[in-house]
Amino acid sequence: MDLSVTLKGQSRDLRLKNPVLTASGTFGYGLEFASYGDLASLGGIVVKGLSLKPREGNPCPRIVETTAGMLNAVGLQNDGVEAFCREKLPNLPWRDVPIIANIYAASPEEFGELAARLEAEEGVAALEINVSCPNVKQGGVLFGQDPKLAAAVTAAVRKAAPRSHVMVKLSPNVTDIALMARSVEDAGADSISCINTLLGLAVDLKNRRPALANVLGGLSGPAIKPVALRCVWQVARAVKIPVVGVGGIVSAEDVLEFILAGAHAVQVGTGNFMRPDCAFALAAELPAACERLGIQRLEDLRGTLAV
């Protein structure tokens, strides 16, 4: 069965051998998971968020388990874009699987600088703009909740990296996610990924303190899947560019549910913490799941949810 997918962008298409990608921040730089499966068997690898300069992230504790999920406030810890280009990217199988660089910055100008640097790297197939991280004090939440600011960031990246496929990752922590989606589409986005984490709080009852040092964190995992499905369905109906679904995907059936709701592809996030071979397993199990459910082609399923 042919599971290949093409994310047809306004500026550049992104071709995937299957619709299973990893989600940024949950798969390291990709190399950390190489012992659990063949990286080249995935549809794509989205690496952890990159910034211009190295970031230490937030203080610990910054991850706590919750009911059917986890809450994190890692704060985009990373080695910086130069270390990634020099030490990580050359060791990734970028000729065999698309490497998607998730990028974070504190201003549209800085986003543009970061995008231009990564477009110069042959091994980077696409850029995912993180305008939706709830765990950083500069930029993240603000960009992700204001359609004008999100559009400004998208436009800056589009201008700085005209040959790149630009994917924008949206936040669920908004009143109207369809409005956000249309704003970044109009600004030049080639595709949209949604959703990032939901803003949450966990408490340490014994010590009567927040469980996270950052107090608030991002909720992910199976607990947020219904919210993610709702957002994907709304965004897919609002824009013409492809949508990539993210949120609580841990089975092949989950993948197909997101495609039914309108997604072209999906990203596996917290599932990688639950089971390090999760993304590899879903890619391998998808053909049998399609056969079991009588699905001949993914495009025949996509967006056919009867409502």
ZAZA-660307 format. One record per atom (N, C-alpha, C): residue in one letter; x, y, z. Coordinates in steps of 0.2 Angstrom, whole numbers, padded with zeros to 4 digits, always signed. Atoms other than C-alpha are relative to their C-alpha. Example, Ala and Ser with C-alpha at 12.3 -4.5 7.8 and 13.67 -1.06 7.14 Angstrom:
<pts>
A+0004-0006+0000A+0062-0022+0039A+0004+0006+0000S-0004-0006-0001S+0068-0005+0036S-0004+0005+0003
</pts>
This chain:
<pts>
M+0004-0006+0000M+0000+0000+0000M+0004+0006+0000D-0003-0006+0001D+0006+0017-0005D-0002+0005+0006L+0002-0004-0005L+0006+0028+0011L+0003+0007-0001S-0003-0006+0001S+0016+0042+0004S-0005+0006+0000V+0004-0006-0001V+0010+0060+0007V+0004+0006-0003T-0003-0007+0002T+0014+0077-0001T-0004+0005+0003L+0003-0006-0003L+0011+0092+0009L+0001+0006-0006K-0001-0005+0006K+0008+0104-0006K-0001+0007+0003G-0001-0006-0003G+0014+0121+0000G-0002+0006-0006Q+0001-0006+0004Q+0011+0139-0007Q+0007+0001-0004S-0007-0001+0002S+0030+0140-0010S+0004-0006-0002R-0004+0006+0001R+0037+0123-0009R-0004-0006+0003D+0003+0006-0003D+0030+0105-0007D+0005-0004+0004L-0004+0004-0004L+0036+0093+0006L-0002-0007-0001R+0002+0007+0002R+0036+0074+0001R+0002-0004+0006L-0001+0004-0006L+0034+0061+0015L-0001-0007-0003K+0002+0007+0002K+0035+0042+0012K-0006-0003+0004N+0006+0002-0003N+0022+0040+0025N-0002+0006+0005P+0003-0006-0003P+0011+0052+0036P+0003+0000+0008V-0002+0000-0007V+0020+0048+0053V+0007+0004+0001L-0006-0004-0002L+0032+0061+0059L+0001+0000+0008T-0001-0001-0007T+0040+0065+0076T-0002+0007+0002A+0001-0007-0002A+0035+0080+0086A+0006+0003+0004S-0006-0004-0002S+0048+0093+0091S+0000-0001+0008G+0000+0000-0007G+0054+0091+0109G-0001-0006+0003T+0001+0007-0003T+0050+0073+0111T+0004-0005-0003F-0004+0005+0004F+0062+0065+0099F+0008+0002+0000G-0007-0002+0000G+0078+0074+0104G+0002+0003-0007Y-0002-0002+0007Y+0088+0078+0088Y-0001-0006-0005G+0001+0006+0005G+0083+0061+0081G+0005-0006+0002L-0006+0005-0001L+0100+0052+0084L-0001-0004+0007E+0001+0003-0006E+0095+0048+0102E-0005-0006+0000F+0005+0006+0000F+0081+0036+0096F+0002-0005-0006A-0002+0004+0005A+0091+0028+0082A+0001-0008+0002S+0000+0007-0002S+0093+0012+0092S-0006-0004+0001Y+0007+0003+0000Y+0074+0009+0093Y-0003-0001-0006G+0003+0001+0006G+0071+0009+0075G+0004+0003-0006D-0003-0003+0006D+0076+0014+0057D-0003+0007-0001L+0002-0007+0000L+0075+0033+0057L-0003+0001-0007A+0002-0001+0007A+0073+0032+0038A-0007-0003-0002S+0007+0003+0001S+0057+0022+0040S-0006+0005+0001L+0005-0005-0002L+0048+0038+0047L-0002+0004-0006G+0002-0005+0005G+0039+0050+0036G+0004+0007+0001G-0004-0006-0001G+0049+0064+0044G+0002+0001+0007I-0002-0001-0007I+0059+0069+0059I+0000+0008+0002V+0000-0007-0003V+0055+0086+0068V+0005+0000+0006V-0005+0000-0006V+0070+0090+0079V-0002+0005+0005K+0002-0004-0006K+0069+0098+0096K+0001+0008-0002G-0001-0007+0002G+0067+0117+0095G+0007+0003+0000L-0007-0003+0001L+0082+0127+0089L-0001+0008+0001S-0001-0008+0000S+0087+0145+0094S+0006+0002-0003L-0007-0003+0002L+0101+0156+0088L+0005-0002+0004K-0005+0001-0005K+0110+0154+0104K-0002-0006+0004P+0002+0005-0005P+0111+0139+0116P-0005+0003+0006R+0005-0002-0005R+0097+0139+0129R+0000-0005+0006E+0000+0005-0005E+0098+0131+0146E-0007-0003+0002G+0007+0002-0002G+0079+0130+0148G-0002+0002+0007N+0002-0001-0007N+0069+0131+0164N+0003-0004+0005P-0002+0003-0005P+0074+0126+0181P-0004-0007+0001C+0003+0006-0001C+0070+0108+0187C-0004+0001+0007P+0003+0005+0004P+0058+0100+0191P-0004+0003-0006R+0003-0003+0006R+0051+0103+0173R-0004-0005-0004I+0004+0005+0003I+0042+0087+0169I-0004-0004+0006V+0004+0004-0005V+0028+0079+0179V-0005-0004-0004E+0006+0005+0003E+0016+0064+0175E-0007+0003+0002T+0007-0002-0001T-0002+0068+0174T-0005-0006-0002T+0005+0005+0002T-0018+0058+0171T+0000+0000-0008A+0000+0001+0008A-0016+0051+0153A+0004+0005-0003G-0005-0005+0004G-0002+0063+0149G+0006+0002+0005M-0006-0003-0003M+0012+0074+0155M+0000+0007+0000L+0000-0008+0000L+0015+0092+0160L+0008+0001-0001N-0008-0001+0001N+0032+0099+0154N+0001+0008+0000A-0002-0007+0001A+0040+0116+0156A+0008+0000-0001V-0007+0000+0002V+0057+0112+0148V+0003+0006-0002G-0003-0007+0002G+0059+0129+0141G+0004+0000-0006L-0004+0000+0006L+0066+0125+0124L+0008-0001+0001Q-0007+0001-0001Q+0083+0119+0131Q+0003-0003-0007N-0003+0003+0006N+0094+0116+0115N+0008+0003+0000D-0007-0002+0000D+0112+0118+0110D+0002+0005-0005G-0001-0006+0005G+0109+0132+0097G+0001-0003-0007V+0000+0002+0007V+0108+0132+0078V+0007-0002-0002E-0007+0001+0003E+0127+0132+0075E+0002-0007+0002A-0002+0007-0003A+0130+0116+0086A-0004-0005-0004F+0004+0004+0004F+0115+0108+0077F+0003-0001-0007C-0002+0001+0007C+0121+0111+0060C+0007-0003-0001R-0007+0003+0000R+0139+0106+0064R+0001-0007+0003E-0001+0007-0004E+0137+0091+0076E-0006-0005-0001K+0006+0005+0000K+0119+0084+0074K-0002-0002-0008L+0003+0001+0006L+0113+0087+0056L+0004-0005-0005P-0003+0005+0004P+0127+0078+0047P+0000-0007+0001N+0001+0007-0003N+0124+0062+0057N-0007-0002-0001L+0007+0002+0002L+0105+0062+0052L+0000-0003-0007P+0001+0002+0007P+0099+0052+0037P-0004+0004-0004W+0004-0005+0003W+0093+0068+0029W-0001-0002-0008R+0001+0002+0007R+0095+0060+0011R-0006-0005+0000D+0006+0005+0000D+0082+0047+0016D-0006+0001+0003V+0006-0003-0004V+0070+0056+0027V+0000+0007+0001P+0000-0007-0001P+0065+0074+0028P+0001+0002+0007I-0002-0003-0007I+0073+0083+0043I-0003+0007+0000I+0003-0006-0001I+0062+0097+0049I+0002+0004+0006A-0002-0003-0006A+0069+0110+0060A-0005+0005+0003N+0005-0005-0004N+0058+0118+0073N+0004+0006+0003I-0003-0005-0002I+0063+0135+0077I-0004+0005+0004Y+0003-0005-0005Y+0060+0148+0091Y+0005+0006+0000A-0003-0006-0001A+0065+0166+0093A-0004+0005+0004A+0003-0005-0004A+0060+0181+0103A-0003+0006-0004S+0002-0006+0004S+0056+0193+0088S+0000-0003-0007P+0000+0002+0007P+0051+0192+0069P+0007+0000-0003E-0006-0001+0003E+0068+0198+0065E+0005-0006+0001E-0004+0006-0002E+0077+0184+0075E-0002-0006-0003F+0003+0006+0004F+0065+0171+0067F+0003+0000-0007G-0003+0000+0007G+0071+0177+0050G+0007-0002+0000E-0007+0002+0000E+0089+0176+0054E+0001-0007+0001L+0000+0008-0001L+0087+0158+0061L-0002-0003-0006A+0003+0004+0006A+0077+0153+0045A+0005+0001-0005A-0005-0001+0005A+0090+0160+0034A+0006-0004+0001R-0006+0004-0002R+0104+0151+0043R-0002-0008-0002L+0001+0007+0001L+0095+0134+0041L-0002-0001-0007E+0002+0001+0007E+0089+0137+0023E+0007-0002-0003A-0007+0001+0003A+0108+0137+0019A+0002-0008+0001E-0002+0006-0001E+0109+0119+0025E-0004-0005-0004E+0003+0005+0005E+0106+0105+0012E-0004-0005+0003G+0003+0005-0004G+0100+0093+0025G-0007+0002+0003V+0007-0002-0003V+0085+0103+0031V-0005+0001-0005A+0005+0001+0005A+0070+0099+0022A-0006+0005+0001A+0005-0005-0001A+0058+0111+0030A+0001+0004+0007L-0001-0004-0006L+0056+0124+0044L-0007+0000+0004E+0006+0000-0004E+0043+0122+0058E+0000+0006+0005I+0000-0006-0004I+0039+0139+0066I-0004-0001+0007N+0003+0001-0007N+0036+0138+0085N-0003+0007+0002V+0003-0006-0003V+0024+0152+0089V-0004-0001+0005S+0005+0002-0005S+0015+0143+0102S+0003-0004+0006C-0002+0003-0006C+0026+0137+0116C-0002+0004+0006P+0003-0004-0006P+0018+0141+0133P+0005+0000+0006N-0005+0000-0005N+0034+0138+0143N+0006+0005+0000V-0006-0005+0001V+0045+0153+0138V-0003+0007+0002K+0002-0007-0002K+0043+0171+0145K+0000+0005-0006Q-0001-0005+0006Q+0048+0179+0128Q-0003-0003-0006G+0002+0002+0007G+0038+0177+0112G-0005-0005+0000G+0004+0006+0001G+0030+0160+0114G-0008+0001+0000V+0007-0001-0001V+0013+0163+0121V-0003+0006-0004L+0002-0006+0003L+0012+0181+0114L-0001-0001-0008F+0001+0001+0007F+0015+0176+0096F-0005-0005-0002G+0005+0005+0001G+0004+0161+0097G-0007+0002+0001Q+0006-0002-0002Q-0011+0171+0103Q-0003+0006-0004D+0002-0006+0003D-0011+0186+0092D+0001-0001-0008P+0000+0002+0008P-0015+0183+0073P+0005+0005-0003K-0005-0005+0003K-0005+0199+0068K+0007-0002+0001L-0006+0002-0001L+0010+0194+0077L+0002-0007-0003A-0002+0006+0003A+0010+0176+0071A+0001+0001-0007A-0001-0002+0007A+0008+0183+0053A+0006+0003-0001A-0006-0003+0001A+0022+0194+0056A+0006-0004+0000V-0005+0005+0000V+0033+0180+0061V+0001-0004-0006T+0000+0004+0006T+0028+0169+0047T+0002+0004-0006A-0002-0004+0006A+0031+0183+0034A+0007+0001+0000A-0007-0001+0000A+0048+0186+0041A+0004-0006-0002V-0004+0006+0002V+0053+0168+0039V-0001-0002-0007R+0001+0001+0007R+0045+0167+0022R+0005+0004-0004K-0004-0005+0004K+0055+0182+0016K+0008-0003+0001A-0007+0002-0001A+0071+0175+0024A+0002-0007-0003A-0001+0007+0002A+0069+0157+0018A-0005-0001-0006P+0005+0000+0006P+0060+0159+0001P+0000-0007-0003R+0000+0007+0004R+0065+0141-0005R-0002-0005+0005S+0001+0005-0005S+0060+0132+0011S-0008-0001+0001H+0006+0002-0002H+0044+0123+0016H-0001+0003+0007V+0001-0003-0006V+0037+0133+0030V-0006-0002+0003M+0005+0002-0004M+0026+0125+0043M-0001+0004+0006V+0001-0004-0006V+0018+0135+0057V-0004-0004+0005K+0003+0004-0006K+0014+0126+0074K-0004+0005+0004L+0005-0004-0004L-0002+0133+0082L-0001-0002+0007S+0002+0002-0007S-0007+0134+0100S-0008-0001+0000P+0007+0000-0001P-0024+0128+0106P-0002+0005+0005N+0001-0004-0006N-0023+0141+0120N-0003+0007-0003V+0002-0005+0003V-0033+0153+0109V-0008+0000-0001T+0007+0000+0001T-0051+0158+0106T-0003-0002-0006D+0002+0002+0006D-0052+0155+0088D+0006-0002-0004I-0005+0002+0004I-0039+0144+0080I+0000+0000-0007A+0001-0001+0007A-0046+0145+0063A+0002+0007-0002L-0002-0007+0002L-0043+0164+0063L+0008+0000+0000M-0007+0001+0000M-0025+0160+0068M+0003-0003-0006A-0002+0003+0006A-0023+0148+0054A-0001+0004-0006R+0001-0004+0006R-0030+0159+0041R+0006+0006+0000S-0005-0005-0001S-0018+0173+0047S+0007-0002-0003V-0007+0003+0002V-0002+0162+0044V+0000-0002-0007E+0001+0002+0007E-0009+0155+0028E+0001+0006-0005D+0000-0006+0004D-0011+0173+0021D+0007+0003+0000A-0007-0002+0000A+0007+0177+0027A+0005-0004-0003G-0004+0004+0004G+0014+0163+0017G+0002-0007+0002A-0001+0007-0002A+0014+0147+0027A-0002-0005-0005D+0001+0006+0004D+0015+0131+0017D-0004-0005+0003S+0004+0005-0004S+0007+0120+0030S-0001+0002+0007I+0001-0002-0007I+0001+0121+0048I+0000-0007+0004S+0000+0006-0004S+0004+0109+0062S-0004+0002+0007C+0004-0002-0006C-0008+0109+0077C-0002-0007+0003I-0001-0006-0004I-0008+0108+0091I+0006-0001+0004N-0005+0000-0005N+0005+0113+0103N-0003-0002+0007T+0003+0002-0007T+0002+0109+0122T-0005+0005+0003L+0005-0004-0003L-0012+0115+0132L+0003+0003+0007L-0003-0003-0006L-0007+0127+0147L-0003-0004+0006G+0003+0003-0006G-0009+0118+0163G+0004+0001+0007L-0003-0001-0007L-0005+0117+0182L+0000-0007+0003A+0000+0006-0004A+0000+0102+0193A+0003+0002+0007V-0002-0003-0007V+0002+0104+0212V+0002-0006+0004D-0003+0004-0005D+0012+0095+0225D-0004+0001+0006L+0004-0001-0005L-0001+0093+0238L+0004-0001+0007K-0004+0001-0007K+0011+0086+0252K+0004+0007+0002N-0004-0006-0001N+0022+0102+0250N-0003+0006-0001R+0004-0006+0001R+0008+0113+0245R+0004+0005-0005R-0003-0005+0005R+0018+0120+0230R-0002-0003-0007P+0001+0002+0007P+0017+0119+0211P+0005-0006-0001A-0004+0006+0001A+0024+0102+0205A+0006+0002-0005L-0005-0002+0005L+0034+0112+0191L+0003+0006+0003A-0003-0006-0003A+0047+0125+0196A-0002+0006-0004N+0003-0006+0004N+0040+0136+0182N-0007+0001+0001V+0007+0000-0002V+0023+0134+0190V-0005-0003-0006L+0004+0002+0005L+0014+0132+0173L+0004-0004-0005G-0004+0004+0006G+0018+0120+0159G-0005-0002-0005G+0004+0002+0006G+0012+0112+0143G-0003-0007+0001L+0003+0007+0000L+0000+0097+0144L-0001-0003-0006S+0000+0004+0006S+0002+0083+0131S-0002-0007+0002G+0001+0007-0001G-0002+0065+0129G-0007-0001-0002P+0006+0002+0002P-0018+0055+0126P-0006+0005+0003A+0005-0004-0003A-0028+0067+0137A-0002+0006-0004I+0001-0006+0005I-0027+0081+0124I-0003-0002-0007K+0002+0002+0007K-0032+0071+0109K-0007+0002-0002P+0006-0003+0003P-0050+0076+0108P+0000+0008-0002V-0002-0008+0001V-0044+0095+0109V+0003+0000-0007A-0004+0000+0006A-0031+0091+0095A-0005-0002-0006L+0004+0002+0006L-0044+0082+0084L-0005+0006-0002R+0004-0006+0001R-0056+0097+0086R+0003+0006-0004C-0003-0006+0003C-0043+0110+0081C+0002-0002-0007V-0002+0003+0007V-0037+0099+0066V-0006+0001-0004W+0006+0000+0004W-0055+0098+0060W-0002+0007-0002Q+0002-0007+0001Q-0058+0117+0062Q+0005+0003-0005V-0005-0003+0004V-0041+0122+0054V-0001-0003-0007A+0000+0003+0007A-0043+0110+0039A-0006+0003-0004R+0006-0003+0004R-0060+0118+0035R+0001+0007-0001A-0001-0007+0000A-0053+0135+0037A+0005+0002-0005V-0006-0001+0004V-0037+0134+0026V+0000-0004-0006K-0001+0005+0006K-0032+0127+0009K+0007-0004+0000I-0007+0004+0000I-0014+0122+0014I-0001-0006+0005P+0001+0006-0004P-0011+0105+0022P+0001+0001+0008V+0000+0000-0008V-0013+0102+0041V+0003-0006+0002V-0003+0005-0004V-0002+0091+0052V-0003-0001+0007G+0003+0001-0006G-0011+0084+0067G+0005-0002+0005V-0005+0002-0006V-0002+0083+0084V-0004+0000+0006G+0003+0000-0007G-0009+0078+0101G-0003-0007+0002G+0003+0006-0003G-0011+0061+0110G+0000-0006-0005I+0000+0005+0005I-0007+0050+0095I+0005-0006+0002V-0004+0005-0002V-0001+0033+0101V-0002-0007-0003S+0001+0006+0004S-0009+0020+0089S-0002+0002-0007A+0002-0001+0007A-0012+0018+0071A-0007+0002-0002E+0006-0003+0001E-0030+0021+0073E-0001+0007+0002D-0001-0008-0002D-0026+0038+0081D+0002+0003-0007V-0002-0003+0006V-0017+0042+0065V-0005+0001-0005L+0005+0000+0005L-0031+0037+0054L-0006+0005+0002E+0005-0004-0002E-0043+0047+0065E+0001+0007-0002F-0002-0007+0002F-0033+0063+0062F-0001+0001-0007I+0001-0001+0007I-0033+0060+0044I-0007+0001-0002L+0007+0000+0001L-0052+0057+0044L-0002+0008+0001A+0002-0006-0002A-0053+0074+0053A+0003+0006-0005G-0003-0005+0004G-0043+0083+0039G+0007+0000-0001A-0007+0000+0000A-0025+0080+0043A+0003-0003-0006H-0004+0003+0005H-0012+0076+0029H+0005-0005+0003A-0005+0004-0003A+0000+0069+0041A-0001+0001+0008V+0000-0001-0007V+0003+0068+0060V+0007+0000+0003Q-0007+0000-0004Q+0017+0070+0073Q-0002-0004+0007V+0000+0004-0006V+0020+0058+0087V+0004+0003+0006G-0004-0004-0005G+0025+0067+0103G+0001-0004+0007T-0001+0003-0007T+0022+0060+0121T+0000-0007-0001G+0000+0007+0001G+0020+0043+0114G+0007-0003+0000N-0007+0002+0000N+0039+0043+0112N+0003-0001+0007F-0002+0000-0007F+0041+0045+0131F-0003-0007+0003M+0004+0006-0002M+0028+0031+0134M+0003-0006-0003R-0003+0006+0003R+0037+0019+0122R+0005+0003-0006P-0005-0003+0005P+0053+0024+0113P+0000-0002-0007D+0001+0002+0007D+0049+0014+0097D-0007+0002-0002C+0007-0002+0002C+0031+0022+0096C+0000+0002-0007A+0000-0003+0007A+0034+0032+0080A+0001-0005-0005F-0001+0006+0005F+0042+0017+0071F-0005-0005+0000A+0005+0005+0000A+0029+0005+0077A-0006+0003-0004L+0006-0003+0004L+0015+0017+0070L+0001+0000-0007A-0001+0000+0008A+0023+0018+0053A+0000-0007-0002A+0000+0007+0003A+0025-0001+0052A-0007-0002+0001E+0007+0003-0001E+0007-0004+0059E-0005+0003-0005L+0005-0003+0003L-0002+0008+0048L-0003-0004-0006P+0003+0004+0006P-0004-0003+0032P-0005-0005+0002A+0005+0005-0003A-0012-0017+0042A-0006+0003+0003A+0006-0004-0002A-0024-0004+0050A-0004+0002-0005C+0004-0003+0005C-0029+0003+0034C-0004-0006-0004E+0003+0006+0003E-0032-0015+0027E-0006-0002+0004R+0005+0002-0005R-0042-0019+0043R-0006+0004-0001L+0005-0005+0001L-0053-0004+0040L-0003+0001-0007G+0002+0000+0006G-0055-0006+0022G+0002+0007-0004I-0002-0006+0002I-0045+0010+0018I+0005-0002-0006Q-0005+0001+0006Q-0037+0009+0000Q+0005+0005-0001R-0004-0005+0001R-0030+0026-0001R-0001+0005+0006L+0001-0005-0005L-0027+0039+0013L-0003+0006-0003E+0004-0006+0002E-0033+0053+0002E-0007-0001-0001D+0008+0001+0001D-0050+0045+0000D-0003+0000+0007L+0002+0000-0007L-0051+0045+0019L+0000+0007+0003R-0002-0007-0003R-0044+0063+0022R-0006+0005+0000G+0005-0005+0000G-0057+0075+0028G-0007-0002-0002T+0007+0003+0001T-0072+0064+0026T-0004-0001+0006L+0004+0001-0006L-0078+0065+0043L-0007+0002-0001A+0007-0002+0001A-0097+0065+0042A-0003+0004+0006V+0003-0004-0005V-0105+0079+0052V-0006+0004-0002
</pts>
